[in-house]
Amino acid sequence: MKNSIRADFHMHTNFSYDCLVKPEDLVAKAQKVGLGLIAVTDHNSIDGALAARLVGAIPVIIGEEIKSTEGEITGLFLEEYIPPGLSPLDTVKRIKEQGALVSIPHPFTGMGRSSISRSTVESLLPYVDIIERFNARTSSKGLNNEAEQFALSKGIPSTAVSDSHTLNELGRTYTLLPELAVSPQSFMLCLKEAEYELHAAGFFVHIYSTLNKFRRRFRGWN
């Protein structure tokens, strides 16, 4: 098979406010379901990604889903934490200063997901490396199709991701790569030949995320 590396570039650990999954459990599950490369992209933190990398079972890309003033932007292959609350332009510039890649997560979806608008993405195009063409947590097939068509029309490489906040979401949606990509340069080359396995996560996964927020708030979950 040409594309044999199953990879997922958007997932969360308990370093995100809406997830309770420990980094070591995330890595174990990823390995169990056959993922050979993952990016851990916690909300406004790289600590979960660093902890997952220390497990050592599979390669882990250091990522962060950063809340800008106009929506979320993901950095991949980061070396340092980027704070939330910056403008979209300042956020992508901070990512690029590290030699990292800019990915637009669940674009144009809205519905409380802190998604960045089409007009803002258009303004950032010189800095954008990747579009999530399929996010398993996006409830509308039409919105995923819109993201895919946008990526194709702009000639921007794209990914299919789980955006998992629970262990059961891992291993159903992923990007297939021809080889292991452990640098930004090899990653972008591999995406040119990527294939995709697509399975929507369903509506109820968002309920779990909401419950996780309440558990952390009212029970002091760590």
Buried (B, 14 or more C-beta within 10 A) or exposed (E): EEBEBBBBBBBBBBBBBBBBBBBBBBBBBBBEBEBBBBBBBBBBBBBBBBBBBEBEEBBBBBBBBBBBEBBBBBBBBBEEBBEBEBEBBBBBBBBBEBEBBBBBBBBBBEEEBBBBBEEBBEBBEEBBBBBBBBBBBBBEEEBBEBBBEBBEEEEBBBBBBBBBBBBEBBBBBBBBBBBBBEEBEEBBBBBEEBEBBBBBBEEEBBEBBEEBBEEBEEEEEE
